[in-house]
Structures are given as structure tokens and as C-alpha cells.
Amino acid sequence: MVGQITAYVLMKIDIGSTEDVVDKLRLIEKANKIAVTTGEFDVIVRLEVDSLEELYDITVRKIHSIRGIKETTTAVVEKMVTSS
């Protein structure tokens, strides 16, 4: 089932920890896309959840407990627009 709420968690990772962090993120069931990126953020995860409470649980209890993550920013999608 596709969740009703989509959110992106943008992360800054300690140097040398990216692969370990990605391996742990892959274990999170609702993390349906994980991107290693350049620029301000090192990793971006797309989550699809059924409630804000579930989003809170995943970000605070699962993602924030992963060693190697320095900082996170969570962006909840208010509206998804597709290209024509």
C-alpha cells in the first residue's frame, strides 16, 4: 500500500560514513528511495507513510539513531505536481 504522506529527509553525513548510513537506511521499510547526492546534503531519503505519527517514529527513532548522520532536515510534501 502506498502511504498517504510523502516526505523527504535530507541528511548531512560524516565523511567516510555514507555507505554504512545507506546500508542502515535500506532496512527502513517505508524508505522507498535513497539518493546519494552532491551539494549541501549527502543523502536524501523519500518516505511514504500513513500518518505524521509514523513519520515522527521513523525519523526520530530510526533515522536519528543511525551513527554517521550529522544533521537532518525533513520536508513534508504538501502537493505533488507532475510534468505534462
N, C-alpha and C positions, 0 to 999 in steps of 0.2 A: 504494500500500500504506500502510495506517495504521500508524504506529510503535507499538512496544510500550511506550515510556516517554513519559509526558506531563509537561511541566514548564512552569511559568510564570516568566518573567523580568520582574521588577518594576523599573522604571527611574525615576531622577530625572534630569531633562533641564535643560540650561542654558536660561535664559529666551531666547526667540526662536529656539530650535533645533528645536522639536518637529516641524515639517513636514519639515525636512531629515532628521531622525533616522527618522521614519516612512517616508519615501521609501527610505532605505537598508535598513531592516528588511524592507520589502516584497520586496527582492531575495533574501532568505534563503528558500530552498525549503521548509524544514521549519517556518517560521513561518506557521502556518495561521490564526491570529487575532491581530490587533493592535488594542488598545484605547487610546484617549487618555482619560485619567481625571482626576478631581479628587481632592484629598486628598494624602496623603503621597507617592504615586507619580504620575508624569505619564503614563507609558506602561506597558502590560502586554502582553507577547507570550506567546502559547501556542505551545509547540513540541511536536511529536510526532516522536520519534527512535527508532532501533532499538537504541541502546546508550548507556550512560553516557559512553563514549568519544566518541561522536558529539555528545552534549550538551556535553561539555567543548570539543570542537573548535568548535562553533557559538558558545558563549558567550565563550570566551577569544580565539579567532582572528577571529571575525566581529563579534559584538556589541560586545566591548570595544574594537575598533578604530574604531568609529563616533564621529566628533567630535560633541560636544554632549551625550554621555551622561556625567553626573557620577558616578553610582553605580548598581550593580545588586544585586538580591537574587534568587537563583534558588530556587524551591520545586518540588521533585520530587513529583509526585502518587503517593502510596502506594496509595490506593484511591479509585475514583470511585463515588459514590453517586448514583443518580437519584431524582427525586421520584416519588411514587406517582400 
